[in-house]
């Protein structure tokens, strides 16, 4: 990567055009997830530093990677991955996230960490302690390198399947 140009991207785009859209999106989605995992790992390290050891809520344990979802991807014009804190930013009293196949209530691994956005952005009485934004800034270059390297492999795998 030099001067904002990503080396090897022209070859990847040429290969992607050979594939049907759905199959190409599958390859892109797998590669983007690997790149997003680089950023998520950095965010977990950052969040672990600021997590209160006295509390049972662990923000770092709830950081995860999710796909953009069909509606967001359609609106954005392509495949996307998101890095964030599971449980969202809703203010709830429990870390209940749904039910599993057996009908049992499921909970978040790190507990109820819906306060994460107040830690990340700060409030009028508390200074911000960002952990997601610095992770994205620090890990962006490495994430792009991982995506480009893996995307070539994923496209070759999809072409071999045809």
C-alpha positions as CSV (number, residue, x, y, z in Angstrom):
1,X,0.0,0.0,0.0
2,X,1.6,3.2,-1.2
3,X,0.1,6.6,-1.5
4,X,-3.4,5.3,-0.8
5,X,-3.2,2.7,-3.6
6,X,-3.7,-1.0,-2.7
7,X,-1.4,-3.2,-4.6
8,X,-2.9,-6.3,-6.2
9,X,-6.5,-4.9,-6.2
10,X,-6.7,-4.8,-10.1
11,X,-6.2,-8.5,-10.3
12,X,-8.8,-9.2,-7.6
13,X,-11.4,-7.0,-9.3
14,X,-10.8,-8.8,-12.6
15,X,-11.3,-12.2,-10.9
16,X,-14.4,-11.0,-9.1
17,X,-16.0,-10.0,-12.4
18,X,-15.6,-13.6,-13.6
19,X,-17.8,-14.9,-10.8
20,X,-21.5,-14.7,-10.4
21,X,-22.5,-11.9,-7.9
22,X,-23.7,-14.2,-5.1
23,X,-20.6,-16.4,-5.2
24,X,-18.3,-13.3,-5.4
25,X,-20.1,-11.8,-2.4
26,X,-19.5,-15.0,-0.4
27,X,-15.8,-14.7,-1.0
28,X,-15.7,-11.0,-0.2
29,X,-17.8,-11.6,3.0
30,X,-15.3,-14.3,4.3
31,X,-12.3,-12.0,3.6
32,X,-14.0,-9.0,5.2
33,X,-14.7,-11.0,8.3
34,X,-11.0,-11.8,8.6
35,X,-10.1,-8.2,8.3
36,X,-12.8,-7.1,10.8
37,X,-11.5,-9.7,13.2
38,X,-8.1,-7.8,13.2
39,X,-9.9,-4.7,14.3
40,X,-12.0,-6.6,16.9
41,X,-8.9,-8.1,18.4
42,X,-7.4,-4.6,18.9
43,X,-10.7,-3.3,20.3
44,X,-10.7,-6.2,22.8
45,X,-7.2,-5.4,24.0
46,X,-8.2,-1.7,24.4
47,X,-11.4,-2.5,26.2
48,X,-9.7,-4.9,28.5
49,X,-7.4,-2.1,29.7
50,X,-10.4,0.0,30.7
51,X,-12.7,-2.7,32.1
52,X,-13.2,-2.5,35.8
53,X,-11.9,-5.7,37.4
54,X,-14.3,-5.2,40.4
55,X,-17.3,-5.4,38.1
56,X,-18.7,-8.6,36.5
57,X,-19.5,-6.7,33.3
58,X,-16.7,-7.2,30.7
59,X,-17.0,-5.0,27.6
60,X,-14.1,-6.8,26.0
61,X,-16.0,-10.1,26.1
62,X,-18.9,-8.7,24.2
63,X,-16.9,-7.2,21.3
64,X,-17.8,-9.0,18.1
65,X,-18.0,-8.9,14.3
66,X,-21.3,-9.1,12.5
67,X,-22.3,-8.8,8.8
68,X,-24.0,-5.7,7.7
69,X,-27.3,-7.5,7.0
70,X,-29.1,-7.5,3.7
71,X,-30.8,-4.1,4.0
72,X,-27.7,-2.3,5.0
73,X,-25.6,-4.1,2.4
74,X,-28.1,-3.2,-0.3
75,X,-28.2,0.4,0.8
76,X,-24.4,0.6,0.9
77,X,-24.0,-1.1,-2.5
78,X,-22.0,-4.1,-1.4
79,X,-20.9,-6.5,1.3
80,X,-20.0,-5.0,4.7
81,X,-18.9,-6.2,8.2
82,X,-19.4,-4.3,11.4
83,X,-17.3,-4.4,14.6
84,X,-19.1,-3.5,17.8
85,X,-20.3,-4.4,21.2
86,X,-22.9,-7.1,21.3
87,X,-26.0,-6.1,23.1
88,X,-26.0,-2.7,21.3
89,X,-26.5,0.6,23.0
90,X,-29.9,0.0,24.5
91,X,-30.4,0.7,28.1
92,X,-31.8,-2.5,29.6
93,X,-31.6,-4.0,33.1
94,X,-30.5,-7.4,31.8
95,X,-28.1,-8.7,29.2
96,X,-30.9,-10.9,27.7
97,X,-30.4,-11.3,24.0
98,X,-33.1,-13.8,23.1
99,X,-33.9,-17.5,23.3
100,X,-32.0,-20.5,21.9
101,X,-33.5,-23.5,20.0
102,X,-34.5,-25.1,23.3
103,X,-36.5,-22.1,24.4
104,X,-34.0,-21.1,27.1
105,X,-33.1,-17.5,27.7
106,X,-29.6,-16.6,26.5
107,X,-27.3,-14.0,27.9
108,X,-24.3,-12.1,26.7
109,X,-20.9,-13.6,27.7
110,X,-19.6,-10.3,29.2
111,X,-22.8,-9.4,31.1
112,X,-24.8,-6.3,30.6
113,X,-22.4,-3.9,28.9
114,X,-24.9,-1.4,27.4
115,X,-23.0,1.3,29.1
116,X,-20.2,0.8,26.6
117,X,-21.1,3.9,24.5
118,X,-20.8,6.1,27.6
119,X,-17.3,4.8,28.1
120,X,-16.5,5.2,24.4
121,X,-18.0,8.7,23.9
122,X,-18.0,10.1,27.5
123,X,-20.8,12.0,29.1
124,X,-21.1,15.5,30.5
125,X,-19.6,14.3,33.8
126,X,-17.2,11.6,32.6
127,X,-14.3,11.9,30.2
128,X,-14.4,9.6,27.1
129,X,-12.2,6.5,27.2
130,X,-12.4,5.4,23.5
131,X,-11.5,1.8,22.6
132,X,-13.3,1.1,19.3
133,X,-12.3,4.2,17.3
134,X,-8.6,3.9,18.2
135,X,-8.8,0.2,17.3
136,X,-10.2,1.0,13.9
137,X,-7.6,3.7,13.3
138,X,-4.7,1.5,14.4
139,X,-5.8,-1.7,12.8
140,X,-7.1,-0.3,9.4
141,X,-3.9,-0.8,7.5
142,X,-3.4,-4.3,8.8
143,X,-7.0,-5.2,8.2
144,X,-6.9,-4.0,4.6
145,X,-3.7,-6.1,4.0
146,X,-5.4,-9.2,5.5
147,X,-8.5,-8.7,3.3
148,X,-6.5,-8.2,0.1
149,X,-4.3,-11.3,0.8
150,X,-7.2,-13.5,1.8
151,X,-9.6,-12.3,-0.9
152,X,-7.2,-13.6,-3.6
153,X,-7.3,-17.0,-2.0
154,X,-11.1,-17.0,-1.5
155,X,-11.7,-16.0,-5.1
156,X,-9.4,-18.8,-6.3
157,X,-11.3,-21.2,-4.2
158,X,-14.7,-20.1,-5.6
159,X,-13.4,-20.2,-9.2
160,X,-12.2,-23.8,-8.5
161,X,-15.7,-24.8,-7.3
162,X,-17.2,-23.7,-10.7
